[in-house]
Amino acid sequence: MADPTDITALARTVLETADPIEKAERAHAVARAWRRGGCTIPDTAEPPADRPARPARPQLVAPGDVPRRRLNGPAGRIALLHAVAHIELNAIDLAFDLLARFATDPAIADERRHDFITDWITVGDDEARHFKLITVRLAELGGAYGDMPAHDGLWDAAMATRHSLAARLAVAPMVLEARGLDVTPGMINRLVSVGDTDSADCLRVIYTEEVGHVAAGVRWFRHLAERADEDPADWFKTLVRRHYGGALKPPFNVDARASAELLPEFYQSLT
């Protein structure tokens, strides 16, 4: 029987919860348990399943088959927020998969392991709050998560990096979440231009906190690079070319990336 205080086992309970709101609430519960103290860090951990539990809806389709609509009507804004909600649900699972899969990884210095877990529990807790924030706004517009098709590209990235913590950090926070820093300001401006300041405010909350998530990825990637005696920028580029399915897309939000310590020397040559 699993130790009910084992933080990796608790992380797996988030991944094993299919209902989206229950998953978000479970993420909050695990975060509270960790912050209260009393959770244990095992010497080794059972790896989680390759795919987390998910609801029957939304239907998952190829990225090109996700409908795109103009934002000047409610349907377009619902489509945009539905896509954001899907990203945030995936982000909950990405954070807790990283914990369950890599919290005991020997690449992390033992004296830093508690800090590593704290950072990624904080990220998962934030992502759960973001998901709930967007689903509330969806409901106000007459929509709900699951109403529209979505794609599974984020979890494809998780599958491609499930055997390497360095690769996971390079691809998930430092490529995919950093891409959110590039595109979210434009989404906010478009929502403001059509008068939907409430939805824009939701995205502002997410954007501000995602800077910290990218920063966590950079911080722990640099930690691994130092321990492996690798140049961080060169190693990042090697791992992205090996594990990510395409070039990075400019323009980049250089200022937001710099706030997260993700400097152009890491990503500029990967376009």
N, C-alpha and C positions, 0 to 999 in steps of 0.2 A: 504494500500500500504506500502511495506517495506521501512524503512528508507534507502536511498541510501548511507548513511555514516556509517550504522551499520556494524561493523566489522564481526559479525557472519553472516549477510546476504551476505556480500561480499565473505566470505569463502564459503558459499553455492553456489555462482555462479561458483566457480572453480569445485565443485562437480557436478554441473549440465551441465558442458561442456563435450561433448562426444568426439569430435575430439582431438586426443592426443596432437598435436602441439598447437592447440587453447587452450587446457587445460593448457599447460605449460605457454603460453603467458598470460593467464588470471591469473595464479598464480603470475607471475612477476608484473602484473598490480596491483593486490591487495597488494602485498608487497610494491610497490612504494607509493600507496595511504596511507598505514599505516605510512610509514616513513616520508611522507610529513606532517603528522598531520591532524587533522580535522575529523578523524574517531571517531565514538562513540562506547562505550561499553554499551550494553543494560543491564538492570537489570535482565531480563530473555530472553532466546532465543528460537526460534522455532527449534526443532531438525531437522537435515537433514534426507533425505531418507536413509533407511538402506543400499542401494547400490548406488554408484555414477553412473553417465552416462558414458558409455563406447562405443567405436567403435564396428562395427559389427565384425571386425577381430582384434586380433587373435581369433581363436577358442579356447575355454577353455575346458581343458580335465583334467582327474585325474593326479596327479603328476607323477605317474609311467608311464604315456603314453606320456610324453614330450620326444621327440627324443633326444638322446645323441650321439654326434659324436666326433671323435678324432680331436684335434686341429691342426694336421699337414697339413690340407688342408683348403681352404677358407670356405667350407661348415661348418666345425667344428667351425671355429672362428665366422662365422655368427650366428650359433646356440648359442654359448656362449653369444655373445653380444645381441642377441635377448632376451635371458633370463634376462640379466642385464637390458635392456630397459624396460621389463615388470615389473621388481621389482621397477625400478625408477618411472614408471607411477603409480603403486600402492602406492608408497611412497608419491607422490604428494597428492593423495587423502587421505592417512592416516593422513598427517599433517593438511590438511584443514578440514577433518572430526573431528579431535581432537579439532580444533579451534571452528568450528561451533557447536559442540556437548557439549563442556566442558568449553568454555571461561567464562561462567557465573556461573560455578559450585561453590557452597558455600564452598567446601573443600579448595579452594584457598583463601588465605588471601587477602582482598580487596586491601591492599597497595602493593601487589605483582602481581596483576592481569595484569597490563600493561606489566610488564616484562615477564609474562607467554605468553601473546599474541605475544610479540616481538620475543621471542625464537622460537615459533612454526611457525610464519610467515617466519622467517629466514630459518628454516628447509625446509618448503615447497618451498621457493624460490630456495634454493640449489637443491632440488630434481628435480625441473623443469629444471634447468640448466643442471643437470646430464643427464636427459632424452634426452635433445636436443643434448648434447655432444655425447651420444652413437648413436643416430639416424643418426647424420652426419657421424660417423665412419662406421656404417652399410652401408650407401649409398656408401661410398668409396669402400667398399668390394663387392658391388653389391647386397646388401640386403635391406630390409625395415621392419620396425615394422609392425607386422600383417601377415608376410609371413609364420610364423610357429605357431604351437599350443603352448599354454601356460597354466599354471595351476592357480587356484584361491585361493591358500592356504593363501596368505597374507590377502585377504579380509575375508576369513573364520575367521581369528584371530580378525579382526576388528568387525565382527558380534558377536563373543563370548564375547567381552569386551565393547559393546556399552552402557552398563548401569553403567559402573564404570570407573571413571578417573584413579584411582589407578591401576586397572587391565589393562587398556589400556597402561599405562606407563610401567608396569611390562612386558607385553607381546610384545608390538610393539618395542619400542627402546631398552629395556633392555634384551630381548631374541632375537628377529628377527634381528634387526640391529646389535646387538652385534655379532650375528652369521656371519654377513658380515665381521666384523673385523677378525674373525677366518679364513675365507676361501679365502678372496680376495688376500692376499699376495701369496698364492699358485697359484691362477689364473694368477697373474701378472708374476710370475716366469715361468709358462708354456708358456705364450704368448711370453715372451722374448726368451725362448729356441727354439721356432720355427721361430724366426725372426720378430715377429709382435710387434715391439716396439711402434708403434703408438697406437694400441689398449691397450697395457700395460700402456702407459702414461695416457690414459683416465681413466683406473681403478685406477691409482695412485691418480688422482684428487679426485675421489669419495671416495677412502679409507681414505685419509687425512681428508676430511670434515665429513665423517661419524663418526669419533671419537667425534667430537663436537655434533653430533646428539644424540649419546648414552649418552654423558655427560649431555645434556639437560634433557633426560629422567631420569637419576639418580638424578639430581638436584631437579627436581619437584617431583619425587617420595619421596625423603627425606623430602621435604617440607610437603607433605601430611602426611607422617608418623609422623613427629613431631607434627602436628596439631591434629592427631588422637591418639597421645600417644602410637604409635606402634614402636617396634624395626624394623628398616628398613629391615635388612636382613631376619629376621624371617617372616615378613609380605610379603616380596617379594616371598619367597619360598611358603608360603601358597597360594598366588594368582596365581603363576605359576602352581602349582599342580592343582588348581581348574579350571583354564581357558585355559591352554595350553595343547595341545593334546599329548604330549610325553616328554620323558626325553631330557635333553640337551646333545649335542654330543661333546665330547672332540676329539682332543686336542683343548685347548683354547689359544687364543692369549693373554696371561696374561699381557704382557707389554702394548698392545694397550687398553685393557680393563681397566688397572690401570690408563692410561692416561685420560680415561673418568670417573675415580673414581668408576668404577664397579669392586669391589674387590672380591677375591675368596670366601670370607665368604658368598656372596650372592648366587653364582651359583655352587660351587664345589660339594655340596651334592645332586644336582639335576641331576647328570649324570645317 
